[in-house]
Amino acid sequence: MAKKLNAKSVKTATQTRKRPLATPTDLAAAATRDISAALNQLLADVFALYLKTKNFHWHVSGPHFRDYHLLLDEQGDQLFAMTDPIAERVRKIGGTTLRSIGDIARRMRVLDNDADYVEPIDMLAELREDNKALAAALREAHNVTDEYRDIASSSLIENWIDETERRTWFLFEASRQADSSGH
């Protein structure tokens, strides 16, 4: 037997849906606004870089296939692992976060690569530059979190900078060409 909703329960449900998602925080409204904006920008970039990394992982070919395929899979996993902590940090400080692929597309600074074929060495070089740009964006976001003394966000960002620098390094080393003397 279906339970009938009375007018009081409908009103309560409607009121609940209209309440803002204002998580209590000791940060000022300006801090929540600015930190949320910086973190949401990062989140869009991380999602875009994750998908580009997976695109290259799925489409890499050639004599170094296995090494590159595994490297890009590992890096994709690392990027995806950043997404939930970034979004949850925004919510913890009273902000709202990304809601859709369209929202990501409007905010992301990482350029898509929809080419039918990309040389593996070009894949690595493009991802290396994207990761370098992400490291710079992380440092900019760190400046914002430091300004408002948001130590928790700063701490997370510091770890992500280290991970991003490691990805950049691995992509650099994997894409190095031997010089003409064979070294």
N, C-alpha and C positions, 0 to 999 in steps of 0.2 A: 504494500500500500504506500503510495507516494505521500510524503509529508507536505502539507500545505504551508506556504510561506504567509505569514501574517504581515500586515502593513508595517509593524514595528521592525521586524527582521529585514524587510526590504529596505526600509529607510536606513537602518544601521549598515547594511552592506553597501549601499550607495554612498553614505558618508565616509565609510572606510576607504572606498576606491578614490575618493576625491581628496583625501588627506595627502599633503606633500610628503615626499620621502626624505624628510629632514632628520637624519641621524644626529643625536646629540653629540656635540663636540665642544671642547674648550677653545678651539680655533675661532678666530673672528670670521665674520661672513666674507670679508675680502680674501682671507687666506683660503677658505673653502673654495671660493670662486676661482682664484688664480691657480691653486694647486690642482684642482679638478681639471681645469683647462689644460694645464701642462701634462698631466697624466693621461687624459683622454687623447691628446695629440700623440703621445708616445704609444698608447694602446692601438690607435689606428695604424701607426707606422709598424708596430710589431706584428699585427695581423697581416698587413700587406707584405712585409718581409717574410713572414712565415709561409704565406701562400706562394710567393715567388720562389722561395727555397724549395718547397715541395714540388712546384712546377718543374724546376730544374732537376730535382731528384727523380721525378717520374720520367723525364725526357733525356737524361744524360746518356751518352753512348760513347763508344770508342774503346781504345786499349786500356784506359784507366777506369772503365765503367764501375767495377766493383768498389774500388777505393772511393771514387767520387760519389757513387750512389750511397754508400754507407756514411760518408762524411756529411752529405747533405741531409740524410735522414736524421742523423744525430743532431745537427744544427737546427733542423726544423722542430724536433722534439723540444730542444732547449728554448726556442722562441715561443712555441705554444705554451710551455710551462710558465712563461712570464705573464701571459694574458690574464689569468684569473687573479693573481696577486695584485696586478695593476688595477683592475676593475674593482676588486674588493677594497683596495686602499681608498679609492675615490669614494666608495660608499661609506667606509668607516669614518671619513672626515665630513660626512654630510652632503656630499655631492651626488650627482647622478652620472651615469656613464653611457657608453655607446649602446645603441639599441638595434642597429641593423647594418647590413652590408652597405647600404646607401650612406649611412652615417660615417662608416669607415672611409668610403670613397670620397666623401666631402672633406675629410680631415687629413687623410694620409699624404705624406710627402714622398714616399717611396714610389718610384715610377714602375708601372706594370711592364712586363715583357710578354707580349702575345705572339712573338715570332713563331713561325712554324718550325724553324730549326735554329739552334744557337750552338756554336762550337763549344765544347766542354770548357776550354780554357777561357772563353769569353763569359761563360756562366760564372766561373769562379771569380773572375775579375769584377764582374758586375756586382756579385754578392759581397765581395770584399769592400767595394766602394760604398755599397748600401749599409754595410755594418759599420764602416768608418763614420758615415753620416749619422747612423743611429747612436753611436758613442757620443758624438758631438751634441745630439739632441738630448741625450740622457744627462750630459753635463749641464746643459741649459736648464733642464727641469730640476736638477739638483740645486742650481742657484735659486730657483723659486722656493723650493722646500726649505733651503737654508734660511732664506730671508724671513720666513714665517716660523722658524724653529720647529719644523715638522721633522723631528729626528727619525721617526719610524719610516717615513717615505724616503728620507735621505739615505738611510741605511740600506733599504731595498735597492735604491738606485745605484749605490756604490757597488753592490754585488752584480747588478746587471751590467754596469760599465765593465767590470772585470770579465764577465762572460762574453760580452760583445767584443772586447779587445782580443780575447782568446779566439773567437770565431774569425775575426779579421786576420789574426796571425796565421791560423791554420789555412785559411783561404789563400793568403799570400804565399806561404811555403808550398802549398800543393800546386800552385800555378806558376812557380818559378821555372824559368827556362835555363838550361845550362848555358854558360857563356861559350864563346867560340873556342876557348882553350880546353873545354871539356870539364870545367869545374862548376 
